Amino acid sequence: MKIVVTVKLVPDPNAEKKIDPTTKRLVRAGVETVLNPYDEYALEAALQLKERVGGDSTVTVFTMGPEALKETLRKALAMGADAAVMLSDAALEGSDVWATAHAMAAGLKKVGFDLLLVGGLTDDGSTGVVPGALAEHLGLALVTNARKIEVGSGSLAIERETDTGYQQVNVGLPAVLTTALTFGEPRYASLKGIMGAKKKPIEVLALADLGLGEAAGGAGSKTELLSFAPPPARGKGQVVEAADGASGAHAIFEFLRAKKLV
Ligand SMILES: Cc1cc2nc3c(=O)[nH]c(=O)nc-3n(C[C@H](O)[C@H](O)[C@H](O)COP(=O)(O)OP(=O)(O)OC[C@H]3O[C@@H](n4cnc5c(N)ncnc54)[C@H](O)[C@@H]3O)c2cc1C
């Protein structure tokens, strides 16, 4: 089974986020780039699946981003991915979600896969729209929040997590899945893995390799960011002081009633 995992390269989640007021884009210069945390969980799920299915199964990671960040993918290769593909082209700069998914789908079609695992959310853009947009562009079924994956003959039996429990879903291959965080913490790369990763291939694709013109990137974006503002500062909280639990509960109830919340 050929499993492909999308992995976005994002600024270190622990670093302070700043937006350039002129370009209205996240400032990435001077901030370490890492694998998007959600995508590490998806990669862990893919590696576990590969171990279970065995045979000639492979895991390939796929990213779209600036070529200068290519070496960040070594971590995924050190964790156990077999190969990496990066879609990188100057014309992709400024791509919105639609243009991102459009270009990524063309790249993923070229790479080919039986199963595509996509993280649920990025730490920078955080729209959560890319998985659905990718499935639409690829013309494939999308199963979100998969927490358990059983492989059948040409199909998968999936438990998908919901707010109230889980659903059992069967889907034919090829398919697109987002994974829940139930497959365990992403594994650490072993020393052997780190050494082996140095020899694993990272293929770089440009728009021309996909038969896409420059209009497919930023110029093809359908949205324009007009303005942005930080969220309003939080007001001071109100401390409820009471002699005992019952009068405290009563004071809280009156507070909520005054705000028409109960
Ligand atoms: C007008 C505009 C201009 C923009 N310009 C830029 C820009 O110049 N540079 C820039 O980096 N962003 C830019 N963005 C943001 C960019 O569109 C989003 O970061 C991108 O579409 C992904 O959306 P997201 O981060 O919300 O992904 P989500 O939908 O939250 O991601 C879900 C999952 O999709 C996968 N995924 C998403 N993006 C990628 C990726 N690039 N590679 C691999 N996997 C991925 C990951 O597995 C991820 O977990 C721009 C946005 C707008 C609206």
The ligand as an SDF file (V2000), in Angstrom:
LIG
                    3D

 53 58  0  0  0  0  0  0  0  0999 V2000
   -4.5720   35.7790    0.4790 C   0  0  0  0  0  0  0  0  0  0  0  0
   -3.7320   34.7230    1.1690 C   0  0  0  0  0  0  0  0  0  0  0  0
   -2.3720   34.6460    0.9050 C   0  0  0  0  0  0  0  0  0  0  0  0
   -1.5920   33.6780    1.5140 C   0  0  0  0  0  0  0  0  0  0  0  0
   -0.2450   33.6040    1.2630 N   0  0  0  0  0  0  0  0  0  0  0  0
    0.5240   32.6610    1.8300 C   0  0  0  0  0  0  0  0  0  0  0  0
    1.9190   32.5500    1.5730 C   0  0  0  0  0  0  0  0  0  0  0  0
    2.4680   33.3350    0.8100 O   0  0  0  0  0  0  0  0  0  0  0  0
    2.6430   31.5630    2.1940 N   0  0  0  0  0  0  0  0  0  0  0  0
    2.0240   30.6890    3.0430 C   0  0  0  0  0  0  0  0  0  0  0  0
    2.7160   29.7910    3.5940 O   0  0  0  0  0  0  0  0  0  0  0  0
    0.7210   30.7480    3.3040 N   0  0  0  0  0  0  0  0  0  0  0  0
   -0.0500   31.7240    2.7170 C   0  0  0  0  0  0  0  0  0  0  0  0
   -1.3740   31.7910    2.9920 N   0  0  0  0  0  0  0  0  0  0  0  0
   -1.9380   30.8120    3.8760 C   0  0  0  0  0  0  0  0  0  0  0  0
   -2.1960   29.5620    3.0900 C   0  0  0  0  0  0  0  0  0  0  0  0
   -3.2130   29.7480    2.1740 O   0  0  0  0  0  0  0  0  0  0  0  0
   -2.5690   28.5050    4.0490 C   0  0  0  0  0  0  0  0  0  0  0  0
   -1.5660   28.3620    5.0010 O   0  0  0  0  0  0  0  0  0  0  0  0
   -2.7320   27.1870    3.3230 C   0  0  0  0  0  0  0  0  0  0  0  0
   -3.7820   27.2840    2.4090 O   0  0  0  0  0  0  0  0  0  0  0  0
   -3.0320   26.0940    4.2370 C   0  0  0  0  0  0  0  0  0  0  0  0
   -4.1540   26.4240    4.9850 O   0  0  0  0  0  0  0  0  0  0  0  0
   -4.1180   26.1210    6.4980 P   0  0  0  0  0  0  0  0  0  0  0  0
   -2.7620   26.4430    7.0150 O   0  0  0  0  0  0  0  0  0  0  0  0
   -5.2850   26.7730    7.1330 O   0  0  0  0  0  0  0  0  0  0  0  0
   -4.3030   24.5320    6.4770 O   0  0  0  0  0  0  0  0  0  0  0  0
   -5.3470   23.5960    7.2230 P   0  0  0  0  0  0  0  0  0  0  0  0
   -6.5590   23.4240    6.4040 O   0  0  0  0  0  0  0  0  0  0  0  0
   -5.5130   24.0130    8.6550 O   0  0  0  0  0  0  0  0  0  0  0  0
   -4.4590   22.2790    7.1500 O   0  0  0  0  0  0  0  0  0  0  0  0
   -4.9610   20.9750    7.3320 C   0  0  0  0  0  0  0  0  0  0  0  0
   -3.9170   19.9850    6.8680 C   0  0  0  0  0  0  0  0  0  0  0  0
   -3.6630   20.1780    5.4710 O   0  0  0  0  0  0  0  0  0  0  0  0
   -2.2890   19.8860    5.1840 C   0  0  0  0  0  0  0  0  0  0  0  0
   -1.6430   21.0690    4.6200 N   0  0  0  0  0  0  0  0  0  0  0  0
   -2.0840   22.3450    4.5970 C   0  0  0  0  0  0  0  0  0  0  0  0
   -1.2010   23.1390    3.9560 N   0  0  0  0  0  0  0  0  0  0  0  0
   -0.1860   22.3450    3.5630 C   0  0  0  0  0  0  0  0  0  0  0  0
    1.0420   22.5590    2.8730 C   0  0  0  0  0  0  0  0  0  0  0  0
    1.4030   23.7580    2.4170 N   0  0  0  0  0  0  0  0  0  0  0  0
    1.8550   21.4920    2.6490 N   0  0  0  0  0  0  0  0  0  0  0  0
    1.5160   20.2660    3.0860 C   0  0  0  0  0  0  0  0  0  0  0  0
    0.3810   19.9970    3.7650 N   0  0  0  0  0  0  0  0  0  0  0  0
   -0.4570   21.0220    3.9930 C   0  0  0  0  0  0  0  0  0  0  0  0
   -1.6220   19.5010    6.5070 C   0  0  0  0  0  0  0  0  0  0  0  0
   -1.6250   18.1100    6.6170 O   0  0  0  0  0  0  0  0  0  0  0  0
   -2.5500   20.1320    7.5380 C   0  0  0  0  0  0  0  0  0  0  0  0
   -2.5300   19.4990    8.7990 O   0  0  0  0  0  0  0  0  0  0  0  0
   -2.1890   32.7720    2.4120 C   0  0  0  0  0  0  0  0  0  0  0  0
   -3.5640   32.8430    2.6840 C   0  0  0  0  0  0  0  0  0  0  0  0
   -4.3360   33.8130    2.0690 C   0  0  0  0  0  0  0  0  0  0  0  0
   -5.8110   33.8870    2.4020 C   0  0  0  0  0  0  0  0  0  0  0  0
  1  2  1  0
  2  3  1  0
  2 52  2  0
  3  4  2  0
  4  5  1  0
  4 50  1  0
  5  6  2  0
  6  7  1  0
  6 13  1  0
  7  8  2  0
  7  9  1  0
  9 10  1  0
 10 11  2  0
 10 12  1  0
 12 13  2  0
 13 14  1  0
 14 15  1  0
 14 50  1  0
 15 16  1  0
 16 17  1  0
 16 18  1  0
 18 19  1  0
 18 20  1  0
 20 21  1  0
 20 22  1  0
 22 23  1  0
 23 24  1  0
 24 25  2  0
 24 26  1  0
 24 27  1  0
 27 28  1  0
 28 29  2  0
 28 30  1  0
 28 31  1  0
 31 32  1  0
 32 33  1  0
 33 34  1  0
 33 48  1  0
 34 35  1  0
 35 36  1  0
 35 46  1  0
 36 37  1  0
 36 45  1  0
 37 38  2  0
 38 39  1  0
 39 40  1  0
 39 45  2  0
 40 41  1  0
 40 42  2  0
 42 43  1  0
 43 44  2  0
 44 45  1  0
 46 47  1  0
 46 48  1  0
 48 49  1  0
 50 51  2  0
 51 52  1  0
 52 53  1  0
M  END
$$$$
